[in-house]
Amino acid sequence: MLAKEPSDQFLRYSLGLEFDKEGDHDRSLELLRVLMNDEPPHVPAFMMAAQQLIKLQQVDEARNVFQRGIAAAREQGDAHAESEMTDFLNQLSYRDE
């Protein structure tokens, strides 16, 4: 399917999630980063990339991804995603205290 629709964000996002499930975090994060840089950015990619980075104990990078995702969600009018990522970001701050 992706060969026929290489620009399909949902298909690329799904493939990124599959790589994560298989433990291929480099390929997963690579796909998610491309989606985050698409025009418009694919907002769910920020959430999944940040959560994956937390699992990999790359918390500072996860914070950065959440912050960028919050801005992208706000710009796209996605209040639910903005709120959800804000909550995750706040939880990371509490973890450090």
C-alpha positions as CSV (number, residue, x, y, z in Angstrom):
1,M,0.0,0.0,0.0
2,L,2.8,2.4,0.9
3,A,4.4,1.8,-2.5
4,K,1.2,3.1,-4.2
5,E,0.7,6.0,-1.7
6,P,4.2,7.0,-0.5
7,S,3.0,10.3,0.9
8,D,0.2,8.8,2.9
9,Q,0.8,9.9,6.5
10,F,-1.3,7.3,8.1
11,L,0.5,4.4,6.3
12,R,3.9,5.8,7.2
13,Y,2.8,6.4,10.8
14,S,1.5,2.8,11.0
15,L,4.8,1.5,9.6
16,G,6.7,3.5,12.3
17,L,4.5,1.9,15.0
18,E,5.2,-1.6,13.6
19,F,9.0,-0.9,13.7
20,D,8.6,0.1,17.3
21,K,6.7,-3.1,18.2
22,E,9.5,-5.1,16.5
23,G,12.1,-3.2,18.6
24,D,13.6,-1.4,15.6
25,H,13.6,2.0,17.3
26,D,16.0,3.6,14.9
27,R,13.8,3.0,11.9
28,S,10.7,3.8,13.9
29,L,12.0,7.1,15.1
30,E,13.3,8.0,11.7
31,L,9.8,7.6,10.1
32,L,8.2,9.5,13.0
33,R,10.7,12.3,12.6
34,V,9.9,12.6,8.9
35,L,6.2,12.8,9.8
36,M,6.9,15.5,12.4
37,N,8.6,17.5,9.7
38,D,5.8,17.0,7.1
39,E,3.7,19.9,6.0
40,P,1.5,19.9,7.9
41,P,3.2,17.9,10.7
42,H,1.5,14.7,11.6
43,V,0.5,15.4,15.2
44,P,0.2,11.8,16.5
45,A,3.8,11.2,15.4
46,F,5.0,13.6,18.1
47,M,3.2,11.7,20.9
48,M,4.5,8.3,19.7
49,A,8.0,9.5,19.2
50,A,8.2,11.1,22.6
51,Q,6.8,8.0,24.3
52,Q,9.3,5.9,22.5
53,L,12.2,8.2,23.5
54,I,11.0,7.9,27.2
55,K,11.2,4.1,26.9
56,L,14.8,4.6,25.5
57,Q,15.6,6.9,28.5
58,Q,16.1,9.9,26.2
59,V,14.0,12.1,28.4
60,D,15.4,15.5,27.3
61,E,14.8,14.7,23.7
62,A,11.3,13.5,24.6
63,R,10.5,16.8,26.3
64,N,11.6,18.6,23.2
65,V,9.4,16.5,21.0
66,F,6.4,17.0,23.3
67,Q,7.0,20.8,23.2
68,R,7.1,20.7,19.4
69,G,4.0,18.5,19.3
70,I,2.1,20.8,21.5
71,A,2.9,23.7,19.2
72,A,1.9,21.7,16.1
73,A,-1.4,20.5,17.7
74,R,-2.2,24.1,18.8
75,E,-1.5,25.4,15.3
76,Q,-3.7,22.7,13.8
77,G,-6.5,23.3,16.3
78,D,-6.2,19.9,17.9
79,A,-7.0,20.7,21.5
80,H,-7.2,17.0,22.5
81,A,-3.7,16.2,21.3
82,E,-2.4,19.5,22.8
83,S,-3.9,18.7,26.2
84,E,-2.7,15.1,26.1
85,M,0.9,16.0,25.3
86,T,0.8,18.8,27.9
87,D,-0.2,16.2,30.5
88,F,2.6,13.9,29.5
89,L,5.1,16.7,29.5
90,N,4.0,17.8,33.0
91,Q,4.4,14.2,34.2
92,L,8.0,14.2,33.0
93,S,8.6,17.4,35.0
94,Y,7.2,15.8,38.2
95,R,9.4,12.8,37.6
96,D,12.5,15.0,37.9
97,E,11.5,16.5,41.3
